[in-house]
Amino acid sequence: MRTHMSRRAAQAATAAVIAGALTLTACGGDNKKDKGSDNGTESSSGSSGTVTLPKLNGASLEVAAVWTGPEQANFKKVLAEFEKRTGAKVTFVPAQDPIINFLGSKIAGGAPPDVAMLPQVGAVKQAVEKKWAKPAGPDAQAQLAKNYSQGWQDLGKVGGKQYGVYFKAANKSLVWYNAKVFENAGAKEPKTWKDFLSTAQTIYDSGVTPVSVGGADGWTLTDWFENIYLSQAGPEKYDQLAQHKIKWTDPSVKDALTTLAQLWGDKNYIAGGPDGALQTEFPASVTQTFTGGDQPKAGMVFEGDFVGVNIAETKAKIGTDAKVFPFPAVGSKAPVVSGGDAAVLLKESKAGQALLTFLASPDAATIWAKLGGYLSPNKNVAASAYPNAVQQSMAKALIAAGDDFRFDMSDQAPQAFGGTPGKGEWKDLQDFLKNPKDVAGTQAKLEADATAAYKG
């Protein structure tokens, strides 16, 4: 997830925090203590909370986001609490990717939503450059200053002004695995890329395909690349590539793609082979790893903490049937890649500003934290609000990282390159998954698409 700030120091320390936390808690069961941040001042509508909200009876808001399924349902519960506490009516507007294009059509038609949840730093910047976004007000900024590290505040700034409120974060450096498959194969959690490939072979030898890849969704492939690149090339190169200060034809990109091809180029290691992976959407890549008893379609699936939402749709229990380890170190340090969704105001109103304030508070984040499949960058959300030991450990690690993380690289890029289905980096890496031998050709396509997008 994408650095326009300097994040040098604690890459190794952060990786160690995550690794240590997950190792200590991966075998733990559910912790159902429902503590959260529920104590504090009374809101003006009479509900208990840490933030005071105005009475907004008669006001109405539209909030657009690309979330579907359980994510959409859980976010609606957050919005319902805002309605309860203010008297405002909030309507969720389902958006399509890329959301900037969706918003552009709404704005052109004279009917923009009041607030949009933008999943890329690049999208926040574009919304500001197009003069769609309105700055966050003083109340929202006060909540951000109180509850967020400087790094997360800065991610929502453009030209020194605060526009985005990061409500949902992600740890995108995790590999989830079917505990029964590992047990049957005698496999152990790998710490390095070499060990990871060995573990994959061990699982294959036991009769189960090692890795599930949701290649139909190009963003999952960018996450594979980013974790390998960050660990192998290092944070400074990562920052340079994220800002297109070095070309995609750089030798460091060749090295990362060559490493990735060690996995993608072995049809025995990928569920369904490359063709099958390219027809597998992200949710299915998760569920097929945790269904099928002792013979699931794959033993492992890589993606962020939000995988927990999809695991919940199976009978597998996180911490016992479904366990997790940090993305293995390719270079000297394991990668720590993060991501997130920011609320941005598109229509100036008292109600819209109040919603930004609410989303920047622990009150809003605690609601979703209790429901699972979610991480908040809000440092004042109690770890005990998360529903199990695995998610609690992830939340603690995210907050402990402070400003020392790297934001998803593709999300830092212009959306035409890093955030559009069937185009740019998503499409180029899908083509690479299909033909992992074509490293040079993939680099050339990535560079051509990046150049066009950054100039545009």
Helices and strands as residue ranges (DSSP letters): H 11-25, E 60-65, H 69-86, E 89-94, H 99-108, E 115-118, H 121-129, H 138-147, H 150-155, E 157-158, E 161-162, E 165-171, E 174-178, H 179-185, H 193-205, E 211-212, H 218-233, H 235-242, H 251-264, H 273-278, H 282-287, E 300-302, H 307-311, E 322-326, E 337-345, H 350-359, H 362-371, G 383-385, H 389-400, E 406-407, H 409-412, H 415-418, H 424-434, H 439-455
